[in-house]
Amino acid sequence: MTIAPTGTQYQLTHGRYGATITEVGAVLRSLTVDGREVLWTFAEDEAPRSSMGRQLIPWPNRIRDGKYSFDGVDYQLPITEVPRHNASHGLGVGLPWSVVAQSDDAITQRATIYPQAGWPHVLTVEITHQLSDDGVAVTVNALNDGPTALPYGYGVHPYFAVPEGVESAKLRTPFTRRLLVDDRLLPSDLVLAEGEYDLTVGVTIGDLFLDTAFTGASGAWEVELTTAASTVTVWADDTLGWCQLFIPGSRDAVAVEPMTCGPNAFNPGPTHDELIVLQPGETHSAHWGIRVG
């Protein structure tokens, strides 16, 4: 028997919506509306490319040189983004998630990240994908299962397909500030989202390049991506105060990535204040989702 690169594929349905969640990575691999695929994604017999759908645990984005200090101890994480010499997108890639509960329209999966290089902690996370008339809602519950405090951040990396090209698509966001980064995409300053980066009124993408973290929404937020086919809305509660917007070089997709913190939040700098510290037995919950109109 051949095993899919992302393990068992769990199918969900509700009304107009269908979804596929993977065993490996707990990835939302497919989201369909009336049979039409919404995501820029990968096939069942393929491995994900470009962090497609990846759950970013226990940190989103990048850590400079894979180094950080916590509670007076220095740590070195493996370098996973070799060209820029960063530790990127957490420790969950390749991790199988067990099923806690499953129904026709929902699934809850659990995984534990155990101590390893640069990470001496025990973190258990449950992720629930729930379909309804309003699309897919995702709840992420993280628990510090170890004896000492740990640093924590969460993000997710869904891409949305724009097969006709992003130039004519429109973006609307509520974010008032954007993160400036260096040539390694690591933070240098937080500034007002002005000029071409002011997306609050909704703009046509045109030739805009985006690999940019935004923040400054007031509480819960929504990002709208309007294409020739539909308007996709990514929403998040106020625990996810950051969002990375990314357009790949092929310019046939847009990633809208809710995050609890910005890049390099494990280290001092303009994103550090949003780092979550979980004490032993303490939990953190985040809630986000997608609807299609």
Salt bridges, closest charged atoms under 4 A:
ASP34 OD2 - ARG16 NE 3.13
GLU46 OE1 - ARG49 NH1 3.62
ASP65 OD1 - HIS85 ND1 2.92
ASP65 OD1 - ARG184 NH2 2.72
GLU81 OE1 - ARG62 NE 2.88
GLU81 OE2 - ARG84 NH1 2.79
ASP105 OD2 - HIS14 ND1 3.60
GLU126 OE2 - ARG110 NH2 2.44
ASP133 OD1 - HIS14 NE2 2.88
GLU167 OE2 - ARG251 NE 2.92
ASP182 OD2 - ARG64 NH2 3.44
GLU222 OE2 - ARG291 NH2 2.75
GLU224 OE2 - ARG172 NH2 3.35
GLU257 OE2 - HIS157 NE2 3.39
